[in-house]
């Protein structure tokens, strides 16, 4: 069965380790490929580069480690392409 969200596996893996990551690395950036925790980097750019090196064009998650999550709402219409 395919997850509802394209990165659900990675998000679930982050949630499982969140408390540990917050305690040791708050403010840094974690990288997950599937359910695998790859590591922690100081900057988003470094974690993103590591993600492309590790996963290529396969999905991966770079997430800032925060004790209190910020919520961002955005919408993007993927059904049409403006010309």
PASEBA-1860 file (N, C-alpha, C; in nm, 3 decimals):
! residues 83
1> XXXXXXXX> 0.084/-0.118/0.000/0.000/0.000/0.000/0.089/0.125/0.000 ~ 0.062/0.218/-0.087/0.138/0.341/-0.099/0.097/0.440/0.009 ~ 0.194/0.502/0.079/0.158/0.602/0.181/0.083/0.720/0.120 ~ -0.001/0.785/0.201/-0.080/0.899/0.154/0.011/1.017/0.119 ~ 0.118/1.036/0.191/0.212/1.145/0.167/0.339/1.085/0.107 ~ 0.397/1.148/0.005/0.516/1.091/-0.060/0.634/1.067/0.035 ~ 0.643/1.142/0.143/0.753/1.126/0.238/0.706/1.069/0.372 ~ 0.593/0.998/0.372/0.538/0.947/0.498/0.634/0.854/0.571
9> XXXXXXXX> 0.704/0.768/0.498/0.800/0.676/0.560/0.909/0.755/0.632 ~ 0.962/0.857/0.565/1.067/0.939/0.625/1.015/1.019/0.744 ~ 0.895/1.075/0.732/0.835/1.150/0.843/0.811/1.061/0.964 ~ 0.766/0.938/0.941/0.745/0.844/1.051/0.877/0.809/1.119 ~ 0.983/0.791/1.039/1.116/0.760/1.094/1.166/0.878/1.177 ~ 1.143/1.000/1.130/1.182/1.119/1.207/1.107/1.123/1.340 ~ 0.975/1.100/1.336/0.894/1.105/1.457/0.943/1.004/1.561 ~ 0.986/0.887/1.515/1.036/0.783/1.607/1.162/0.829/1.680
17> XXXXXXXX> 1.246/0.909/1.615/1.374/0.951/1.673/1.373/1.095/1.722 ~ 1.261/1.162/1.708/1.253/1.306/1.734/1.306/1.345/1.871 ~ 1.261/1.280/1.977/1.303/1.318/2.112/1.454/1.308/2.129 ~ 1.511/1.200/2.079/1.656/1.180/2.085/1.730/1.288/2.006 ~ 1.680/1.318/1.886/1.744/1.419/1.802/1.734/1.558/1.864 ~ 1.619/1.593/1.921/1.603/1.723/1.985/1.700/1.736/2.102 ~ 1.714/1.632/2.180/1.802/1.636/2.297/1.948/1.658/2.259 ~ 1.989/1.603/2.145/2.130/1.607/2.108/2.165/1.706/1.998
25> XXXXXXXX> 2.068/1.741/1.912/2.101/1.816/1.790/2.001/1.925/1.754 ~ 1.930/1.981/1.850/1.826/2.080/1.815/1.886/2.195/1.733 ~ 1.811/2.231/1.626/1.852/2.339/1.538/1.929/2.291/1.416 ~ 1.983/2.170/1.421/2.056/2.115/1.307/1.958/2.047/1.212 ~ 2.009/1.981/1.108/1.926/1.923/1.003/1.951/1.773/0.991 ~ 1.843/1.696/1.002/1.850/1.550/0.993/1.815/1.505/0.852 ~ 1.878/1.398/0.809/1.854/1.338/0.678/1.802/1.197/0.696 ~ 1.688/1.169/0.630/1.629/1.036/0.628/1.606/0.992/0.485
33> XXXXXXXX> 1.647/0.871/0.453/1.621/0.809/0.323/1.537/0.685/0.352 ~ 1.409/0.689/0.316/1.319/0.583/0.356/1.312/0.584/0.507 ~ 1.321/0.469/0.570/1.319/0.462/0.716/1.458/0.473/0.776 ~ 1.560/0.490/0.692/1.698/0.498/0.739/1.735/0.640/0.782 ~ 1.784/0.653/0.905/1.839/0.779/0.953/1.983/0.783/0.906 ~ 2.015/0.883/0.824/2.149/0.892/0.764/2.244/0.971/0.853 ~ 2.197/1.084/0.907/2.284/1.164/0.992/2.231/1.303/1.014 ~ 2.316/1.387/1.076/2.281/1.524/1.112/2.388/1.618/1.057
41> XXXXXXXX> 2.345/1.731/1.002/2.435/1.833/0.948/2.402/1.967/1.010 ~ 2.501/2.056/1.011/2.482/2.190/1.068/2.395/2.279/0.980 ~ 2.400/2.261/0.848/2.324/2.347/0.758/2.232/2.265/0.670 ~ 2.125/2.331/0.626/2.031/2.269/0.533/2.102/2.231/0.403 ~ 2.187/2.319/0.354/2.256/2.295/0.228/2.343/2.170/0.235 ~ 2.416/2.152/0.347/2.501/2.034/0.362/2.418/1.906/0.369 ~ 2.306/1.911/0.442/2.219/1.794/0.452/2.155/1.763/0.318 ~ 2.116/1.866/0.243/2.057/1.846/0.112/2.158/1.781/0.017
49> XXXXXXXX> 2.281/1.830/0.016/2.385/1.772/-0.069/2.409/1.625/-0.032 ~ 2.412/1.596/0.096/2.430/1.457/0.141/2.312/1.371/0.095 ~ 2.192/1.428/0.096/2.074/1.355/0.049/2.084/1.320/-0.097 ~ 2.126/1.415/-0.181/2.141/1.386/-0.324/2.254/1.286/-0.349 ~ 2.359/1.295/-0.270/2.470/1.199/-0.283/2.422/1.059/-0.246 ~ 2.347/1.049/-0.139/2.300/0.919/-0.088/2.187/0.861/-0.174 ~ 2.087/0.945/-0.207/1.964/0.893/-0.267/1.948/0.928/-0.415 ~ 2.031/1.015/-0.467/2.013/1.056/-0.607/1.880/1.126/-0.623
57> XXXXXXXX> 1.801/1.079/-0.716/1.671/1.141/-0.742/1.556/1.071/-0.669 ~ 1.589/0.974/-0.583/1.488/0.908/-0.501/1.447/1.001/-0.388 ~ 1.325/0.986/-0.336/1.279/1.074/-0.228/1.366/1.061/-0.103 ~ 1.389/1.174/-0.039/1.455/1.178/0.091/1.405/1.301/0.166 ~ 1.425/1.300/0.297/1.376/1.409/0.381/1.491/1.476/0.453 ~ 1.500/1.608/0.440/1.587/1.691/0.522/1.495/1.773/0.610 ~ 1.511/1.758/0.741/1.420/1.825/0.835/1.499/1.890/0.946 ~ 1.467/2.017/0.972/1.531/2.084/1.085/1.476/2.025/1.214
65> XXXXXXXX> 1.566/1.997/1.305/1.531/1.935/1.432/1.488/2.046/1.528 ~ 1.363/2.041/1.570/1.307/2.144/1.657/1.221/2.081/1.766 ~ 1.235/2.133/1.886/1.150/2.089/1.996/1.007/2.135/1.977 ~ 0.991/2.255/1.922/0.859/2.309/1.891/0.854/2.328/1.740 ~ 0.765/2.256/1.676/0.755/2.260/1.530/0.682/2.385/1.483 ~ 0.736/2.450/1.381/0.666/2.560/1.317/0.573/2.499/1.212 ~ 0.455/2.556/1.200/0.359/2.507/1.102/0.351/2.607/0.989 ~ 0.370/2.556/0.868/0.363/2.639/0.748/0.251/2.585/0.660
73> XXXXXXXX> 0.168/2.673/0.610/0.062/2.633/0.519/0.091/2.694/0.383 ~ 0.080/2.613/0.282/0.092/2.665/0.147/0.012/2.575/0.055 ~ -0.022/2.629/-0.059/-0.100/2.554/-0.156/-0.036/2.573/-0.291 ~ -0.035/2.467/-0.367/0.020/2.474/-0.501/-0.068/2.388/-0.591 ~ -0.117/2.446/-0.696/-0.201/2.373/-0.790/-0.112/2.294/-0.886 ~ -0.113/2.164/-0.870/-0.029/2.080/-0.954/-0.102/2.027/-1.077 ~ -0.228/2.064/-1.092/-0.306/2.010/-1.204/-0.292/2.092/-1.331 ~ -0.245/2.215/-1.318/-0.233/2.297/-1.437/-0.099/2.370/-1.436
81> XXX> -0.053/2.406/-1.550/0.072/2.477/-1.563/0.046/2.610/-1.633 ~ 0.064/2.720/-1.560/0.039/2.850/-1.623/0.140/2.876/-1.736 ~ 0.091/2.939/-1.842/0.182/2.967/-1.952/0.219/3.113/-1.959
END
